[in-house]
Amino acid sequence: MAEPLALDKAVTLHQLRIFKAVADHLSFSAAAQDLSLSQPSVSYQIVLGCVQFLRTRRWK
């Protein structure tokens, strides 16, 4: 049986929206401007989301 997902370590919807904006614009700066965020905050959320995703994966 699978373990329940730890919500404090899960990637958030906000982080997914930021990730999509970066992918759509192919630019952290353009995504930040579109989302009304600073470029460093976009970069931080992408890194934080990747770390959270990797920590919740179960490699077999």
C-alpha positions as CSV (number, residue, x, y, z in Angstrom):
1,M,0.0,0.0,0.0
2,A,1.3,3.5,-0.9
3,E,2.3,5.9,1.8
4,P,0.1,9.1,2.1
5,L,1.6,12.1,0.4
6,A,3.2,14.5,2.9
7,L,1.5,17.8,2.0
8,D,4.2,19.9,3.6
9,K,6.7,18.4,1.1
10,A,4.4,18.4,-1.9
11,V,4.8,20.7,-4.9
12,T,2.1,23.4,-4.6
13,L,-0.3,24.7,-7.3
14,H,1.5,28.1,-7.1
15,Q,4.8,26.5,-7.9
16,L,3.2,24.6,-10.8
17,R,1.8,27.8,-12.2
18,I,5.2,29.5,-11.9
19,F,6.8,26.5,-13.7
20,K,4.2,26.6,-16.5
21,A,4.8,30.4,-16.9
22,V,8.6,29.8,-17.2
23,A,8.0,27.0,-19.7
24,D,5.6,29.2,-21.8
25,H,7.8,32.2,-21.8
26,L,11.1,30.3,-21.9
27,S,12.4,33.0,-19.6
28,F,12.5,33.5,-15.9
29,S,12.3,37.3,-16.2
30,A,9.3,37.3,-18.6
31,A,7.5,34.8,-16.4
32,A,8.2,36.9,-13.4
33,Q,6.8,40.0,-15.1
34,D,3.7,38.1,-16.3
35,L,3.1,36.8,-12.8
36,S,3.8,40.1,-11.1
37,L,6.7,38.5,-9.1
38,S,10.4,39.3,-8.9
39,Q,12.8,37.2,-10.9
40,P,14.6,35.8,-7.8
41,S,11.3,34.7,-6.3
42,V,10.4,32.8,-9.5
43,S,13.9,31.1,-9.5
44,Y,13.5,30.2,-5.8
45,Q,10.1,28.7,-6.3
46,I,11.4,26.6,-9.2
47,V,14.3,25.3,-7.2
48,L,12.2,24.7,-4.1
49,G,9.5,22.8,-6.2
50,C,12.2,20.6,-7.8
51,V,13.7,19.7,-4.5
52,Q,10.2,18.9,-3.0
53,F,9.4,16.8,-6.1
54,L,12.6,14.8,-5.9
55,R,12.2,14.2,-2.1
56,T,8.7,12.8,-2.6
57,R,9.6,10.4,-5.4
58,R,10.0,6.8,-4.6
59,W,12.6,5.3,-6.9
60,K,12.4,1.5,-7.3
